[in-house]
Amino acid sequence: MDSPVALLRSHATYAPWNARGLASHAAALVDAAGVRPTNASARATPSARAIRFYVASGLLDRPEGTGTSATYNYRHLLQLLSIKIRQRDGQTLDIIKREMGEISGDALERRVAQSLGTALNSGAVDVVAKDGDEPPLWRRVPVADGIELHVRDDSLAARDDTVLAMREAVRAALGRSEIR
């Protein structure tokens, strides 16, 4: 079994992201780890708007490019995950900003990997096989409490960006619904 750091590093292959893609990717990891901020004003899952706020506030490094062509890399993912983890611990954004300025990239990566260890070991998007000789693989994507999206891995819809977009569409539909 790979170490949590190696598993976390495997997410670097999905970079670069735009703000929405970074938010979706981080949300999948945050959801799988069950990260829930204790601060009532902090949302559990990041949004593209929150990412822009974090950049403007100095919590996240500036992206490559500006506006709609801005791209974010693996370090941005680590920073964003670290913000959500520290919010879970009840820290304010001011304290988180100070901590982020004092930590090296390797230490940040280790801290995030350790905090997300269980989720990384099980996979933010689990792969499940069906019975048979050459079983198709299925991806299980957590959407909300008690709701999962299942996508067969050999489907055209199995691309990571498509799966994350489907998950976000289902969440948006749940948000419009009276049933939560």
N, C-alpha and C positions, 0 to 999 in steps of 0.2 A: 504494500500500500504506500502511495506517495505521501510525503510530508505535507502538512497544511500549507507551508510556504510554496512548495512545488505546485500544489493544486491551485493556490491563489495565482501564482505566476502564469498558469495556463490560461487565465482570463486575459492576459496581455495580448493574446493572439487576436482578440476581437477588436482591439483598438486600431485605428482611431475612431472616436465617436463624435457625433454632434451632441449638443446639450441633452436633447431628448433621449438619444441612444445611451449616453452615459447614465442618465437617470434611470432608464429601464433596466440596464445591466446591474447597476448597484441595487435597485429595488428587488431584483430576483435574489441576490445574495442576502440582502437584509431580511427579506421575507423568509427565506429558507432557514436563516439563523434565529428567527423569532425576535429580532431586535425591535424593541418598543421603547421609545424615549419616556423617561419619567417626567420630563418637562412638558406640561400640558400644551404649551405653545408650539412645540416641535412636532412635526409630522413624522410618522414612522418611516415612510418611503419618500425618497427625494424626488423632486420634480425639476424640470428644465428651468423653471423660474427660480427655484431655490439655488440651483447651481449658479445662475447668473448673480444672485444675491451674494452667495459665498465668494465668488470671484471679486465682486465689487467691495466686499468687506475684508478681503485679504485672507480669507480662510482657505481658498483654493488658489493655486497658481493660475496665472493668466493663460488662456488657451492659445494655440497657434491660430493666427488669423483673428478676424473680428466679425461681428454680426452673425449672419446665417452661415458664413463659411468658417466659423470658429470650430476647431477640432480639439478634442481632449484625449489624453493618453493614459497609460497604465498608472502613472503617478497620480493623476487626477482621480482615478478610481480609488486608489489607496486613501487619498485625502478625504474623499467623500465618504467612504466606508468608515474611516476613523471618526469623522464628525458624527455620524449616526451612532456609532458604538459609544462614544463619549457622552452623547445626549442620553443614551440609554442609562448611563451611569449617573445622570443628573447634572452634568456639567453645563455651564453657560457657554455661549459662543465666545465671550471674551476669554475665558479660561482655555477653551479649546484652541483659540487662535494663538495664545501665548505658548501652549504646549506644542502646537504644530511648528512654530518657529524654532523650537529647541530640539527637535527630533530629526535624526538623519533618515534617509530613504530606507536603508536596511532595517533600522529599528522600527520604523513605521510599518513596513511590510510584515515584520515578525509579530508586532502587536496586533495588527489586523488579522493575520492568519491564525494567531492563537485565539482571538476572540470569536472568529468564525469557524474554528476547527471542526466542530461537529457537522456544520452545514457543508463545509468543503469536502469532508470525508464522505458524506452521503451524496454530495453533488447538489447544487442549487437546482439543477434540472436532472432528475433521476432518469435512468434508462432501465426499462423493465422489459423482459422477454416473455413471449407467449410460448405455450407448449409446442413441440415439433422439432424436426431435425435442424432446419435452418430457420429459426424463428425470426420474425420481424421484430425489430426493437421499437419500443415505445418510450417516448419522453413524457414524464409527468411534471407538469409545471404548476406550482402552487399559485392560486389566484387570490383567494381570500379564505377566511376560516371556513373549513368544510367544503371548499370548492377547488377542484383541480382541472386542468386542461390536459388532455391526452392527445399526443400527436405521434403518428407512426413515423419512425426515423427515415424511412425511404420515401416519404411523401414530399412533394414540392413545397409544402407548407412547413417543413421541418427546419428551414433555415433559422438561425438564432434570432435575427432581426424580425422575421415574420412571426415566430412564436411569441416573442416579447410584445410585438404589436397586437397580436390576438389577445394576449393576457390583459394588456392595458385597455383594449376595447371592451372586454368582458367586465373589467373593473369599472369602467365608465358607465356601462349599462347598469351595473349594480348600484352605482352612485345615484343614478336617475330613478331607480326603483324604490318603492316604499319598503320593500323587504330587504333587510340587511343581513 
